[in-house]
Amino acid sequence: MNLNPRRFDLIVFDWDGTLFDSTALIVRCIQAACADLGLEVPSDERAAYVIGLGLHDALQHAVPGLSPDRYPELGRRYRHHYFERQHELVLFEGTVEMLQALKHRNHWLAVATGKSRRGLDEALATAQLRGIFDGTRTADETAGKPHPLMLQELMGELGAEPGRTLMIGDTTHDLQLALNAGTASVGVSYGAHEPEAFASLGPLHVAHSTADLRDWLIRHA
C-alpha cells in the first residue's frame, strides 16, 4: 500500500521520445523528406531539436529559409516516410506498467504532443493504449508547444489547477510549455534533447529511464 500523499491530480505526458521510442525514426524521416526534394539534409542534432513542435513549425526550424509554398510538400514527404514505418515503433519498456500504476493511484493522465491527431490516434491504436488517457491534445487542433494552450485546455477539461498539474517531456519545448502554463515539470534524458539544457527550466527531476521515472512519480507525484 502506498501511503505517500498525492501531489498532482493531473499528469500530462509528451508522446514522442517520452513514452514512445520514436526519436530516431522522426530524425530519419525529416532527413529523407529533405533528400526527396533535393534540399540540404539537416544534421541529426538539428532534426532532433525540432521534435515536440508541430510539424509546420518543426520543418521551418529544421529547414530554415525554404520558400513558404514548399513547406506543405515537405510535410507530405515527411508523413509519407513516417506512416510507412511507424509500425516499427514501440513504447519504452515499462511504460504500460507505469501508466497503470498511476491510474491505480487515481491520477488523471493526458498527452500533449506535437503530433497530428491522426498520428496520435494511430500511435495509440498501435500501442494498445486507447482508453488509458483521460485527455489528449495535438498540435493541429490547438496551439503548438511551447504556447501554454495545450495544458490550459487539458486542465480546463479535467478540472485540474496548475499547481496540481505535472508535465513530463524529453525536450526543452515540453518544459517551457510547463513554465508558460504555470505547472511543474519533469524531464527525461532518453529522448530528443540533451538533459543539460533542462536546468534553466526548473524541472523537479530528470529521469534517466522509464523505471527511474516510474519510481519518482510513485514517490513524489
N, C-alpha and C positions, 0 to 999 in steps of 0.2 A: 504494500500500500504506500502511495506517495503522499507525504504529508506537507510537502512544500506548497505554500500559498501560490495561487495563480496570479502572475503579474500582468499578463497580457490576455485580453479576451480574443483578439484577432491577430492571427499570424499570416502574413502575406509573403508568398514566395515568388521570386523571379522564376522563370522556367529554364531557358537555355543556359547551361553552364552551372546551374544551381541544383535543379532536380534532374535535368535531362543532360546526358553526356553528348552534347551536340556541338561544342565549340569548334573542334577540328573540321567537322563537316561544313559548318557555316563559312569558315575561312576559305575552304577549298571551293565552295560554290560561288562566293564573291569573286575569287580569282578566276574561276572558269568562265563566269559571265563576262568579265572584262576581256579575257582572251577571245571569247566568241566575237566580240565587237571590235577587236583589234586595238583595244585600249591598253595603256600601261597597266601591268598587273601589280596590285598593291602587295607590299610585304605581308608576311604572316602577322607581324605586330600591328601594322596599320589596319588590316582587315579584322583582327580580333578586337581592336579597340572599339569598333562601332557596334559590337554585339550588345543587345539590350535596347538600342534605339529602334524606332520604327523604320521600316525598310527604306522609305524615301530619304529620311534623314541619314540613315546608315550609309547609303550609297553616295550621298553628297559628301560625306566625310571621307569615305574610302576613295572616291574618285573625284576630287575637287576640280572645278573648272570645266567639267563636261557641259556641253550645251544643254540647257534645261529640257529641251524637247527629246533628248536621248535617254533621260533617266527612266521613263516608263519602259523603254525597250530593254534597258539594262536590268530593270526589275523583273521583267518577264523571263529573261535568260537565267537570272538567279533562281526564280521559283521553279523553272524547268529542272535545273540541276538538283535543287533541294528535294522537290517532291519525288524525283526519280530515285533518290537514295535514302529518304527518311526512314524507310523500313529497317535500315541497318542500325538505327539508334536505339539506345536502351537507357533506362533510368540508372542513375548512380546506385551502386549496390547499397542496400539498406534503406532506400528511400521509402518504399511502401511501408515497411515496419515503423519507420519514424513517423510517418503521417498517421498511421493507425494509432500509435501511442498518444499522439497529440489529440486525435479525435476522442480517445478514451478519457482524456482529461477535460473534455468539453470545450476545447478551443474552437473558434471559428477558423477555418482555413480558406485561403484565397490565393489566386495567382494574378500577378500584374506583369505583363510581358510585352516586349516589343514585337512579338509575332502578330500575324494577322489572325482574325477569328477563325478562318478556315484552317490555318496552320495549327493553331492551338487545339481546335476540336479534333483534328486528325491525330495530333500527338497524344491527346488524352485517350482517344479510342485505341491507339496503338499500345499505349502504356496500361490499358485496362484500369484507368483511374476515374472514369466517369462516375460522378456522384460523390466523390470524396471531398470535393471543394464546394464551399458554400457560396462562393462568388468568383468571377473571373473578369479581367479586363484586358483587352488587346489594343495595340497601338492604332488600329484602323477604325476603332469605334469611340475613341476618346483622345485626349491629348497624350502625346508620347512622352517618355521619360526625358529629362528629369522634372518636367512640369508636374505639379502635385495632384492634378485632377484624377488620375487613376486611383490613387489612395483615397482621396476625398470621396470619390463615388463609392468605393467599396465600404468605407467607414459609414457613409450615409445609408447605404443599402442594408448593412448588417447591424447598424446601431452601435457602433464602437467609437469611443473617444480617441483622439490622437495619443493621449497618454497611456492608453490601454492597447495600442496597436504596435506591432513589430514588423518591420520589413527586412527580408533576408535576400541577399543577392551576391553575385560574383563580380559586379562591375561598380565603378565609381558612379555610373548613371543611376544605379539602384540606390546607393547610399545617399546621393544627392537628392533623389526623389524623396527619401525618408526625411531628410533635413527640411526640404521645401514644404512637406506636409505636416511637419511638427511631430513626427513619430520617431521612435527608437529604431535602430538598425543593427543587424549582424551581417558581417561579410563572410564569404567563403573563398578560400585561396586556390581552389582547384578548377576555377573556370577561366574566364577570358582575360581578366586584368590581374596585374601583379599586385599582391596584397600590400606592398609598401605604399601604394597610392591611397590606401584606405585611411591612414592615420588621421589626416586633417579633417575627415568627415565624421569622426567620432563614433564608430561602431562600438557596441557593448562588448563584442567578441569577434574574433576572426577564427573560423573553424577550418581545419586542415583536412577533414574527411567528413563524410556523412555521419559516421559513428561519433566523431567529435561534436558535430552539430546537434545530433540527437541527444547526446549526454548533456550538453549545455542547456538545451531547451527544457529537458525534463527537470533539471536542477534549478533553472533561473527564470523560465518563461511562465 
